[in-house]
Amino acid sequence: MNTTSATGIKLSVEVITLPVSDVQRALRFYVDQVGFTLDVDYSPKDAFRVVQLTPPGSSCSIQIGRGLTDAPAGSLRNVYLVVTDVEVARSRLLERGVEVGEIRHKVPVDAWDGGFAPGLDPARRDYASFADFSDPDGNSWVLQERGVPQRMTRLWEH
């Protein structure tokens, strides 16, 4: 999301670094199973490697590699991957061998501080339906359904 601050400086989140133990395994997972696009794979020396991957239609990428972070592998929690259809996204991930939790939805929706109930939000409200998955190291992701704005495309549409 791009925004302009009160000082007129443009702000945007563009990259999130995920701590992984095996760069090649994570690269295969995110490209072959999750469907991200490989943007960069750069390693100027043995102790440093940066691999940047982007979900189709996203303006924010992830980075994995060596020498990027001192965070323990698998320690990142609840990175939201917003999709236009959580049922289709979950199905595609399952077809590609990713373990994905069951779909759940927020209840009560009017308070948003309650719990979850199984299945899709009956009204298919934006931000109300979810499913979870993790990468091979345990970094966790949340699929969240939101309607189809002009700037988003469905995962695996290309």
C-alpha positions as CSV (number, residue, x, y, z in Angstrom):
1,M,0.0,0.0,0.0
2,N,1.4,3.4,-1.0
3,T,0.5,6.4,1.0
4,T,1.7,9.9,1.5
5,S,2.6,11.0,5.0
6,A,1.8,14.4,6.6
7,T,5.3,15.6,5.5
8,G,4.6,14.7,1.8
9,I,7.0,11.7,1.8
10,K,5.6,8.6,0.0
11,L,5.5,5.5,2.2
12,S,5.1,1.9,1.1
13,V,5.8,-1.6,2.4
14,E,7.6,-3.4,-0.4
15,V,9.6,-6.3,1.1
16,I,9.2,-8.7,4.0
17,T,12.2,-10.9,5.0
18,L,11.3,-14.5,6.0
19,P,13.9,-16.4,8.1
20,V,14.5,-19.8,6.5
21,S,16.9,-22.6,7.2
22,D,17.3,-24.0,3.6
23,V,17.1,-21.3,0.9
24,Q,16.7,-23.8,-2.0
25,R,13.9,-25.7,-0.3
26,A,12.1,-22.4,0.6
27,L,12.6,-21.2,-3.0
28,R,11.0,-24.3,-4.5
29,F,8.1,-24.1,-2.0
30,Y,7.3,-20.5,-2.8
31,V,7.7,-20.8,-6.6
32,D,6.4,-24.4,-7.2
33,Q,3.8,-24.8,-4.6
34,V,2.6,-21.3,-3.6
35,G,2.9,-19.8,-7.1
36,F,5.1,-16.8,-6.4
37,T,7.3,-15.3,-9.1
38,L,11.1,-15.3,-8.7
39,D,12.3,-11.8,-9.1
40,V,15.9,-11.9,-8.0
41,D,18.4,-14.6,-6.9
42,Y,21.7,-12.8,-6.1
43,S,24.7,-14.2,-4.2
44,P,27.9,-12.1,-4.5
45,K,29.6,-14.3,-1.8
46,D,29.0,-17.5,0.0
47,A,27.8,-15.9,3.2
48,F,25.2,-13.8,1.5
49,R,22.3,-14.6,-0.8
50,V,19.1,-12.8,-1.4
51,V,16.1,-14.3,-3.2
52,Q,13.2,-12.1,-3.8
53,L,9.7,-13.5,-4.7
54,T,6.4,-11.8,-5.4
55,P,2.9,-13.1,-5.4
56,P,1.1,-12.4,-8.7
57,G,-0.5,-9.0,-8.6
58,S,1.2,-7.9,-5.4
59,S,3.2,-4.8,-4.8
60,C,4.9,-6.3,-1.8
61,S,7.5,-9.1,-2.1
62,I,9.2,-11.5,0.2
63,Q,12.9,-12.1,0.6
64,I,14.6,-15.3,1.7
65,G,18.3,-16.0,1.8
66,R,21.6,-16.2,3.8
67,G,22.9,-13.3,5.8
68,L,19.6,-11.3,5.7
69,T,18.4,-11.7,9.2
70,D,19.3,-13.1,12.6
71,A,15.7,-14.1,13.3
72,P,15.3,-17.9,13.9
73,A,14.1,-19.9,10.9
74,G,10.3,-20.2,11.0
75,S,9.7,-17.4,13.5
76,L,7.6,-15.1,11.3
77,R,3.9,-15.3,12.1
78,N,0.7,-14.5,10.4
79,V,1.8,-12.9,7.1
80,Y,-1.5,-12.1,5.3
81,L,-1.8,-13.2,1.7
82,V,-5.0,-11.5,0.6
83,V,-6.9,-13.4,-2.1
84,T,-10.1,-12.8,-4.1
85,D,-11.4,-16.3,-3.5
86,V,-10.2,-18.2,-0.4
87,E,-11.9,-21.4,-1.6
88,V,-10.0,-21.4,-4.9
89,A,-6.7,-20.3,-3.3
90,R,-6.9,-23.0,-0.7
91,S,-7.8,-25.7,-3.3
92,R,-4.9,-24.7,-5.5
93,L,-2.5,-24.8,-2.6
94,L,-3.8,-28.3,-1.6
95,E,-3.4,-29.5,-5.2
96,R,0.2,-28.4,-5.1
97,G,0.9,-30.3,-1.9
98,V,0.7,-27.5,0.6
99,E,-1.0,-28.3,4.0
100,V,-3.7,-25.7,4.5
101,G,-6.1,-25.5,7.4
102,E,-9.8,-25.5,7.0
103,I,-11.6,-22.3,6.0
104,R,-13.0,-20.3,9.0
105,H,-14.8,-17.0,9.4
106,K,-15.0,-14.3,12.0
107,V,-18.0,-14.3,14.4
108,P,-19.5,-12.1,15.4
109,V,-18.6,-9.9,12.4
110,D,-20.1,-6.7,14.0
111,A,-17.6,-6.8,16.9
112,W,-14.5,-8.4,15.1
113,D,-13.1,-9.2,18.5
114,G,-14.8,-12.6,18.8
115,G,-13.8,-16.0,17.7
116,F,-14.2,-18.0,14.5
117,A,-16.7,-20.4,13.1
118,P,-16.0,-23.1,10.5
119,G,-16.5,-22.4,6.8
120,L,-16.8,-19.3,4.7
121,D,-18.5,-16.1,6.0
122,P,-22.1,-16.7,4.8
123,A,-22.3,-13.2,3.3
124,R,-18.7,-13.4,1.8
125,R,-17.8,-10.1,3.5
126,D,-14.4,-8.7,2.8
127,Y,-11.8,-9.6,5.4
128,A,-14.1,-12.2,7.1
129,S,-12.9,-15.6,5.8
130,F,-9.5,-17.2,6.4
131,A,-7.3,-20.3,6.0
132,D,-3.8,-20.9,7.3
133,F,-0.7,-22.5,6.0
134,S,3.0,-22.6,6.8
135,D,6.2,-22.9,4.8
136,P,8.6,-25.8,5.5
137,D,10.3,-23.9,8.3
138,G,7.1,-22.9,10.0
139,N,6.7,-19.3,8.9
140,S,2.9,-18.9,9.0
141,W,0.6,-17.4,6.5
142,V,-3.0,-16.4,6.6
143,L,-5.1,-16.5,3.4
144,Q,-7.7,-13.7,3.8
145,E,-10.5,-13.2,1.4
146,R,-11.3,-9.7,0.0
147,G,-13.4,-8.7,-3.0
148,V,-11.9,-8.1,-6.4
149,P,-10.5,-4.5,-6.5
150,Q,-9.1,-3.3,-9.8
151,R,-5.5,-3.6,-8.5
152,M,-5.6,-7.3,-7.5
153,T,-5.5,-10.4,-9.5
154,R,-6.3,-14.0,-8.5
155,L,-3.3,-16.1,-7.5
156,W,-2.2,-18.4,-10.3
157,E,-4.3,-16.5,-12.9
158,H,-1.3,-16.1,-15.2
